[in-house]
Amino acid sequence: MIMNGIAESGLTLDKGPQALLNAVGQDPTGPLTVGIAGPGGHGKTALIAELVRIHQRAGITVRAGAPEPGEPVDPDTLVLVDDAHLLDEARIAVLLRLVATRRHRLVVAHRPWPRSAALSELVDSLRRDGQAVLLTPFTREQTAAYVAATPELVRHGDLVDFVHAQTCGVPRDVERLVRGLAGAETPTGTVVAPPRSAVGEFAADLDVQSSAVRRLLLAVAAGGLLPVSMLGTLLGREPAAVDELIAATRAAGLLGADGRLAPIVRRAVTTLSPTTDRTAIWRRLTELQLARGGAVLPLVRSLLAVGALGDCPAPTLAAAAGEALADEPAFAAELFAAATAAGRPASAEQALAAALIVERPEA
């Protein structure tokens, strides 16, 4: 009966979480000491909800949250703790003692950051005396399974590829995008951009972040992979503090392990951030990139995409035009014209761009 309930839950799970649910479903009263780790949006809440459902259907009491110091805990009760990374040392010490007794059934879920020394000790203890479950992004096959479970959507490969590419497989983002597509007027047509409803769901995630994290997100949204030294200058922080911001942003499930934003997150950061903040960060970023001799064309493209090209300094526009000249003379001419309008004198390169357009009108 419980196993059938697991199959009916509709969860899309990797082998580790699925094995955990299978084992608990087969023996809900058996020994259980588990640490669940994963960034925000990777399925901790859904997995925890399923564990609660299995135990409650088996008549087992579930205690949510870490006990107070000195509070008695019934060994027959499942102690289930979410967001353990937010606990103070006193609560973590209680959980450590519960693990040490080997008598209590305990599930602890946490993000990879913040990671205090006490939490590290607890995580190691859970792994040593029980098992560790790491939640990761969906594979393409898992994304396909999630899409296939949504009856409002036509199940075709292009749609799966679109969803997986836009979200990089982050389960929360897959869910949001699929829900938005299912509610779209033409869910069977070719999709070229996420629905506004799906992008808008990221507003709450962005609102709870610190101003420093939001500025970091804007920088990455414009510039892709940026050196820590450059981010430090942009954000006014030492390298160690920048590393901490990156860790916080990854733990929130907004920044990938490769330091990039998933396309749907990048769109959300770009469109949902205040215009003044976005313009200030991106303008300063172009200036820093120009000063260090780095490529500025990708940054200028980002400004153009949101209609903020007019806020780009003339020297940056001219430099970006020079970078685009060989392969995209028409775009280069557009950027040279914008630089001229911003006060930079016309140059020989600008005339060359016009000549190349005549020679290669298709460019």
C-alpha positions as CSV (number, residue, x, y, z in Angstrom):
1,M,0.0,0.0,0.0
2,I,2.8,2.4,0.9
3,M,4.8,1.5,-2.1
4,N,1.8,2.2,-4.3
5,G,1.5,5.6,-2.6
6,I,5.1,6.4,-3.5
7,A,4.5,5.5,-7.2
8,E,1.4,7.7,-7.2
9,S,3.2,10.7,-5.7
10,G,4.4,12.0,-9.1
11,L,7.9,12.9,-7.9
12,T,10.7,12.9,-10.4
13,L,13.7,11.5,-8.4
14,D,17.3,10.5,-8.9
15,K,18.5,7.1,-7.7
16,G,19.6,8.2,-4.3
17,P,16.3,9.9,-3.2
18,Q,14.3,7.1,-4.8
19,A,16.2,4.5,-3.0
20,L,15.6,6.3,0.3
21,L,11.9,6.4,-0.3
22,N,11.8,2.8,-1.4
23,A,13.6,1.7,1.8
24,V,11.4,3.8,4.1
25,G,8.3,2.6,2.2
26,Q,9.2,-1.1,2.8
27,D,10.0,-0.6,6.5
28,P,8.7,2.7,7.9
29,T,9.8,1.8,11.4
30,G,13.3,0.7,10.6
31,P,16.5,2.5,11.5
32,L,16.8,5.9,9.8
33,T,19.6,8.4,10.0
34,V,19.8,10.6,6.9
35,G,21.3,13.8,5.8
36,I,19.8,15.5,2.7
37,A,21.9,18.2,1.1
38,G,21.1,20.4,-1.9
39,P,20.7,24.0,-3.0
40,G,17.4,25.8,-2.9
41,G,15.0,24.6,-5.6
42,H,16.5,21.1,-5.8
43,G,13.7,19.2,-4.2
44,K,14.3,19.1,-0.5
45,T,10.8,20.2,0.3
46,A,9.2,17.7,-2.0
47,L,11.3,14.8,-0.7
48,I,10.6,15.8,2.9
49,A,6.9,16.0,2.3
50,E,6.9,12.5,0.8
51,L,8.8,11.2,3.8
52,V,6.2,12.8,6.1
53,R,3.4,11.2,4.0
54,I,4.8,7.7,4.2
55,H,5.3,7.9,8.0
56,Q,1.9,9.4,8.7
57,R,0.2,6.7,6.6
58,A,2.1,4.1,8.6
59,G,0.8,5.7,11.9
60,I,4.2,7.1,12.9
61,T,4.5,10.4,14.6
62,V,6.6,13.0,12.8
63,R,8.2,15.8,14.8
64,A,9.1,18.7,12.5
65,G,12.0,20.9,13.7
66,A,15.0,20.4,16.0
67,P,14.2,19.8,19.7
68,E,15.1,22.3,22.3
69,P,18.1,21.5,24.6
70,G,16.9,19.2,27.3
71,E,13.6,18.4,25.5
72,P,12.8,14.6,25.6
73,V,12.4,12.9,22.3
74,D,10.5,9.7,21.8
75,P,12.7,7.1,19.9
76,D,9.6,6.0,18.0
77,T,9.1,9.5,16.6
78,L,10.6,10.6,13.3
79,V,12.6,13.8,13.9
80,L,12.6,15.7,10.6
81,V,14.6,18.9,10.4
82,D,14.6,21.2,7.3
83,D,16.9,24.1,6.7
84,A,19.4,22.9,9.3
85,H,21.9,25.4,8.0
86,L,19.9,28.1,9.8
87,L,20.1,26.4,13.2
88,D,22.1,27.7,16.1
89,E,24.9,25.7,17.7
90,A,22.6,24.7,20.7
91,R,20.0,23.0,18.4
92,I,22.7,21.4,16.3
93,A,24.3,20.0,19.5
94,V,20.9,18.4,20.3
95,L,20.8,16.7,16.9
96,L,24.4,15.5,17.4
97,R,23.4,13.8,20.6
98,L,20.4,12.1,19.0
99,V,22.6,10.7,16.3
100,A,25.1,9.5,18.9
101,T,22.5,7.5,20.8
102,R,21.8,5.4,17.6
103,R,18.2,5.0,19.0
104,H,16.4,7.9,17.3
105,R,15.1,8.1,13.7
106,L,16.4,11.4,12.2
107,V,16.2,13.1,8.8
108,V,18.1,16.4,8.5
109,A,18.0,18.5,5.3
110,H,20.2,21.5,4.7
111,R,21.7,23.7,2.0
112,P,25.5,23.7,1.3
113,W,25.9,27.2,2.7
114,P,26.1,28.7,5.3
115,R,28.2,25.9,6.7
116,S,29.3,26.4,10.3
117,A,31.8,24.1,12.1
118,A,28.9,22.7,14.1
119,L,26.9,21.9,11.0
120,S,29.9,20.3,9.3
121,E,30.2,18.0,12.4
122,L,26.6,17.1,12.2
123,V,26.8,16.4,8.5
124,D,29.8,14.2,9.0
125,S,28.1,12.4,11.8
126,L,24.9,11.7,9.8
127,R,27.1,10.3,6.9
128,R,29.1,8.2,9.2
129,D,26.2,6.7,11.2
130,G,23.6,6.7,8.4
131,Q,23.5,7.9,4.8
132,A,23.9,11.1,2.9
133,V,21.6,12.0,0.0
134,L,22.7,14.7,-2.4
135,L,20.1,16.4,-4.5
136,T,21.2,17.4,-8.0
137,P,19.7,19.0,-11.1
138,F,17.5,16.8,-13.4
139,T,19.1,15.0,-16.2
140,R,17.5,15.5,-19.6
141,E,15.7,12.2,-19.1
142,Q,14.3,13.4,-15.8
143,T,13.1,16.7,-17.3
144,A,11.5,14.6,-20.1
145,A,9.7,12.5,-17.5
146,Y,8.4,15.7,-15.7
147,V,7.2,17.2,-19.0
148,A,5.5,13.9,-19.9
149,A,3.6,13.9,-16.6
150,T,2.0,17.2,-17.5
151,P,-1.1,16.4,-19.7
152,E,-1.6,19.9,-20.8
153,L,1.7,19.8,-22.8
154,V,2.4,18.1,-26.1
155,R,5.2,15.6,-25.5
156,H,7.8,16.3,-28.1
157,G,11.6,16.5,-28.0
158,D,11.9,20.1,-28.9
159,L,9.9,21.2,-25.9
160,V,11.9,19.0,-23.5
161,D,15.1,20.4,-24.9
162,F,13.8,23.9,-24.4
163,V,12.8,23.3,-20.8
164,H,16.0,21.6,-19.9
165,A,18.2,24.2,-21.6
166,Q,16.3,27.1,-20.0
167,T,16.4,25.7,-16.5
168,C,19.7,23.6,-16.6
169,G,17.6,21.0,-14.9
170,V,17.0,22.7,-11.6
171,P,13.7,21.0,-10.4
172,R,12.1,24.2,-9.0
173,D,12.7,26.0,-12.3
174,V,11.6,23.1,-14.4
175,E,8.3,23.1,-12.4
176,R,7.8,26.8,-12.9
177,L,8.5,26.8,-16.6
178,V,6.4,23.7,-17.3
179,R,3.5,25.2,-15.3
180,G,3.8,28.4,-17.3
181,L,3.9,26.6,-20.6
182,A,0.9,24.5,-19.6
183,G,-1.0,27.7,-18.9
184,A,0.1,29.4,-22.2
185,E,-2.5,30.0,-24.9
186,T,-0.5,28.0,-27.5
187,P,1.4,25.3,-25.6
188,T,1.7,23.2,-28.8
189,G,3.6,25.8,-30.8
190,T,7.3,26.4,-31.1
191,V,8.5,28.1,-27.8
192,V,11.2,30.7,-28.1
193,A,11.0,32.3,-24.7
194,P,9.7,31.4,-21.2
195,P,6.2,32.8,-20.4
196,R,6.1,35.9,-18.3
197,S,4.2,34.0,-15.6
198,A,7.2,31.6,-15.2
199,V,9.7,34.4,-15.1
200,G,7.6,36.3,-12.6
201,E,7.8,33.5,-10.1
202,F,11.4,34.3,-9.4
203,A,10.5,37.6,-7.9
204,A,10.1,36.1,-4.4
205,D,13.5,34.4,-4.7
206,L,15.2,37.6,-5.6
207,D,13.4,39.7,-3.0
208,V,14.8,37.7,-0.1
209,Q,18.4,38.0,-1.3
210,S,20.8,40.6,0.1
211,S,21.6,43.6,-2.0
212,A,25.1,42.3,-2.5
213,V,23.8,39.0,-3.9
214,R,21.4,40.8,-6.2
215,R,24.3,43.0,-7.5
216,L,26.3,39.8,-8.0
217,L,23.5,38.3,-10.0
218,L,23.2,41.4,-12.2
219,A,26.9,41.3,-12.9
220,V,26.8,37.6,-13.8
221,A,23.7,38.1,-15.9
222,A,25.5,40.7,-18.0
223,G,29.0,39.3,-18.1
224,G,28.9,35.6,-17.7
225,L,32.1,34.2,-16.1
226,L,33.9,37.1,-14.4
227,P,37.1,36.9,-12.4
228,V,36.8,37.2,-8.6
229,S,39.1,40.2,-8.7
230,M,36.9,42.1,-11.1
231,L,33.8,41.2,-9.1
232,G,35.5,42.4,-5.9
233,T,36.2,45.8,-7.5
234,L,32.6,46.0,-8.8
235,L,31.0,45.0,-5.5
236,G,33.5,46.8,-3.3
237,R,34.5,43.5,-1.5
238,E,37.6,41.5,-0.7
239,P,38.0,38.2,-2.6
240,A,37.0,36.1,0.4
241,A,33.8,38.1,0.8
242,V,33.1,37.6,-3.0
243,D,33.6,33.9,-2.6
244,E,31.1,34.0,0.3
245,L,28.5,35.8,-1.9
246,I,29.0,33.2,-4.7
247,A,28.5,30.4,-2.2
248,A,25.3,32.1,-0.9
249,T,24.0,32.5,-4.4
250,R,24.7,28.9,-5.4
251,A,23.1,27.7,-2.1
252,A,19.9,29.6,-3.1
253,G,19.8,27.6,-6.3
254,L,20.2,30.8,-8.5
255,L,23.8,30.3,-9.7
256,G,25.0,27.0,-11.2
257,A,28.1,25.1,-10.0
258,D,29.8,26.4,-13.2
259,G,29.4,30.0,-12.1
260,R,26.7,30.7,-14.8
261,L,23.0,31.5,-14.6
262,A,20.5,29.3,-16.2
263,P,18.8,31.2,-19.1
264,I,15.5,31.6,-17.3
265,V,17.2,32.9,-14.2
266,R,19.2,35.3,-16.2
267,R,16.0,36.6,-17.8
268,A,14.4,36.9,-14.4
269,V,17.4,38.8,-12.9
270,T,17.5,41.1,-15.9
271,T,13.8,41.9,-16.1
272,L,12.8,41.9,-12.4
273,S,15.7,43.9,-11.1
274,P,15.1,47.7,-10.6
275,T,16.2,49.5,-13.8
276,T,18.5,51.9,-11.8
277,D,20.3,49.0,-10.2
278,R,20.7,47.1,-13.4
279,T,22.0,50.2,-15.3
280,A,24.5,51.2,-12.6
281,I,26.0,47.7,-12.3
282,W,26.2,47.1,-16.0
283,R,27.6,50.5,-16.8
284,R,30.3,50.1,-14.2
285,L,31.0,46.6,-15.4
286,T,31.6,47.8,-19.0
287,E,34.0,50.4,-17.7
288,L,36.0,47.9,-15.6
289,Q,36.1,45.4,-18.5
290,L,37.3,48.1,-20.9
291,A,40.0,49.3,-18.4
292,R,41.4,45.8,-18.1
293,G,41.4,45.2,-21.9
294,G,38.7,42.6,-21.8
295,A,36.0,42.0,-24.4
296,V,33.0,44.3,-23.9
297,L,30.8,43.1,-26.8
298,P,28.9,40.5,-24.6
299,L,28.2,43.1,-22.0
300,V,26.9,45.6,-24.7
301,R,24.7,42.9,-26.2
302,S,23.1,42.4,-22.7
303,L,22.5,46.2,-22.4
304,L,21.0,46.2,-25.9
305,A,18.7,43.3,-25.1
306,V,17.0,45.2,-22.3
307,G,17.0,48.6,-24.0
308,A,19.7,50.1,-21.9
309,L,22.2,50.8,-24.6
310,G,21.8,54.5,-24.2
311,D,23.3,54.3,-20.7
312,C,26.5,52.7,-22.1
313,P,29.5,55.0,-22.2
314,A,30.7,56.1,-25.7
315,P,34.2,54.5,-25.3
316,T,32.6,51.1,-24.5
317,L,30.2,51.3,-27.5
318,A,33.2,52.1,-29.8
319,A,35.2,49.2,-28.4
320,A,32.3,46.8,-28.8
321,A,31.8,48.0,-32.3
322,G,35.5,47.3,-33.1
323,E,35.0,43.7,-31.7
324,A,32.0,43.2,-33.9
325,L,33.4,44.7,-37.0
326,A,34.9,41.6,-38.7
327,D,31.9,39.3,-38.3
328,E,29.0,41.7,-37.9
329,P,29.6,44.9,-39.7
330,A,26.0,46.0,-39.6
331,F,25.9,45.6,-35.9
332,A,29.2,47.3,-35.6
333,A,27.9,50.2,-37.6
334,E,24.9,50.5,-35.3
335,L,27.2,50.6,-32.3
336,F,29.5,53.1,-33.9
337,A,26.5,55.3,-34.6
338,A,25.4,55.0,-30.9
339,A,29.0,56.0,-29.9
340,T,28.9,59.0,-32.1
341,A,25.5,60.0,-30.8
342,A,27.0,59.8,-27.3
343,G,29.7,62.3,-28.2
344,R,32.5,60.2,-29.7
345,P,33.9,61.5,-33.0
346,A,33.4,59.4,-36.1
347,S,36.4,57.1,-36.9
348,A,37.9,55.3,-39.8
349,E,36.6,52.0,-38.4
350,Q,33.1,53.5,-38.6
351,A,33.6,54.2,-42.3
352,L,35.0,50.7,-42.7
353,A,31.9,49.2,-41.2
354,A,29.7,51.1,-43.7
355,A,31.9,49.8,-46.5
356,L,31.7,46.2,-45.3
357,I,27.9,46.5,-45.2
358,V,27.9,47.5,-48.9
359,E,30.2,44.5,-49.8
360,R,28.3,42.1,-47.6
361,P,24.7,43.3,-47.3
362,E,23.7,40.0,-45.7
363,A,26.1,40.5,-42.8
